[in-house]
Amino acid sequence: MCGFAGFCQSDGQTEAGLRAQVRAMAMTLAHRGPDDADEWVDETMGVALGFRRLAIIDLSPGGRQPMHSPSGRYIITFNGEIYNFRELRMELEQRGHVFQSNSDTEVMLAAIEESGLENAVRRFVGMFAFVLWDRKTRQLSLVRDRLGIKPLYYGWMGRTFLWGSELKALRVHPAFRAEIDRGALTLLMRHNYVPTPYSIYKGILKLPPGCSLTFDLSRPGRPSPVPYWSAREVAKKGVENPFTGSEVEGIEQLDALLRDAVRLRMIADVPLGAFLSGGVDSSTVVALMQSQSCHPAKTFSIGFEEARYDEAIHARAVADHLSTDHRELYATAAEAQRIIPRLPEIYDEPFSDPSQIPTFLVSRLTRQHVTVSLSGDGGDELFGGYDRYFTANAIWRAIRRVPVLWRRSIAKIVAAAGTSHRARVRCEMLAMPTHQALYHWIMSHWKRPAELVVGGYEPPTALTGAYGEVEFKDFYQYMMYADTAAYMSDDVLAKVDRASSAVSLEARVPLIDHRVVEFAAHLPMKMKIRNRRGKWILRQVLYKYVPACLIDRPKMGFGVPIDSWLRGPLRDWAETLLSERRLRDEGFFNPEPIRVKWMEHLARRRDWHYYLWDVLMFQAWLEHQQGIHHQLSCVESTVS
């Protein structure tokens, strides 16, 4: 886990000026890389690369970046890990390559020189975002890993091209213009995150997972990202070529794939541990980790005073069974609430998944003891673990036999009668024309966000518009594909990356090794879901190591009681951010629907905390950005 930033511009800036600017950009990412920093510039081309290092593999200066290839042709800044770098290195040594360090970055450069960028990337097993400058062809390439584990923002500001691991690095460049994209804000209100490829700022984008972007500085034009791996294509191939082996064979193959994925992610030259909630996913990762370790694995969990949010007791039982070196922290409500003012800085762009709070808390606890932690994220998306899958499927089975025109007519009649909120909700679901539309509606927070945001509109995303129309006859198949292609990257993985990076911890996610993802796509649904219960095959793997009695229980969300906090200790804070005058003066939201929901929530007539948290996190982020702008203005005034 590291951080990088850079830019290219053609204004004839001196080498010293280029270095100073890119150093300032990289400095904002010191939390991602506290161990070292450096930069590289090409004055003639106006290219500047900056880097912050968290040393994980080869702690010596030999792993320093920006790193040059032996020929001097390529320069790279790289965030992440290539887990199969030792195997690649052995192959490259047989072809005559000589290495000066034990770094995976050096292996990446050698692989690119040997077979070209695209061929090399297809061989990489890992999580990565990197920028590569080719001095020979004068081409700049941005590349992001297949599942979007590591972030990469980029965009044009005038004649300056900017990029970085986080938005805060781009904001300090003089060319940056912080204009909020109201389309992205509208999408935030629907999803609780800003979906790829957008960012909260106009002109700045996220590079989609599994894509590269290459452009020639000597030629005009702004090329589009090109995919080298696609969750969409993987899902389609899985349906077209289903796994035909027996259940026993499927379990054994998944066990072998997961064991290798975990083994590779245990490679580190620093202390290593794992998050453990006691659920299926994290318990599987820890069990496979412990089975391949000579020493007790270090495991970490967070507990809460409220029983409905406390998984620590279950994590402790699994840890005791596996004999791990386990640590837990019981966080008080006051301690969790103290994190809230830091959220805009930690998550960098508006992000409103409430589990961001415990994710940061467990990351902070873990970082006190290790530098790398394995996480169990991804099992729900790959193996059908979310409870909402069963709810959505039951609803669709109930309504799909009625012609859509009839359903819409019924919905209009009921809606016109001025019925209760619950009845209106049922009518909206009844009117959904397809199972894709139904799931999109279920996954939405604000159902009509364009009416909430002043000047709001919804640009197409990976799951809407022509590209999003992916036909899966099996509704479960579609829901898992949709979550893998969008929700997992933009919510789950972004949450873990920002929370862990904020405390200089590297989080690794073995369950979404792309080889596991591809294997899971081929598995028939009966190996994933049985009797309204998900992750059947993953459970069979886990039961080899942990008895079912420690695992089999209702699924718990990894969250905090935001609903009650907003009526209690957070009420004044929320009221300030949601005041009608403030909302109207700032000009981003229509105050009326927000105030109605706020009053209903306070009166306990409805629980609107998810909706309100979306608005509150944007408001808190906006206030934070305005504070930064004010500080910079004061500094500039003092200097002048």
Secondary structure, DSSP 8 states (H G I E B T S, - for coil): --EEEEEE--S---HHHHHHHHHHHHHTTTTT-BSEEEEEEETTTTEEEEEEE---S--SGGG-SSEE-TTS-EEEEEEEEETTHHHHHHHHHHTT---SSS-HHHHHHHHHHHH-HHHHHHH--EEEEEEEEETTTTEEEEEE-TT--S--EEEEETTEEEEESSHHHHHTSTT----B-HHHHHHHHHHSS--TTB-SBTTEEE--TTEEEEEETTS------EESS-HHHHHHHHHHS---S-HHHHHHHHHHHHHHHHHHTT--SS-EEEE--SSHHHHHHHHHHHHT-SS--EEEEEEESSGGG--HHHHHHHHHHHT-EEEEEEE-HHHHHHTGGGHHHHHSS----TTHHHHHHHHHHHHTT-SEEE--TTHHHHHT--HHHHHHHHHHHHHTTS-HHHHHHHHHHHHHTT--HHHHHHHHHHT--SHHHHHHHHT-SSSSHHHHBTT------TTSHHHH----SSHHHHHHHHIIIIIIIIIIIHHHHHHHHHTT-EEE-GGG-HHHHHHHHHS-GGGT-SSS---HHHHHHHTTTS-GGGT-S----S---HHHHHHTTTHHHHHHHT-HHHHHHHTSB-HHHHHHHHHHHHTTSS--HHHHHHHHHHHHHHHHHHHHHHHHHHHHHHH-
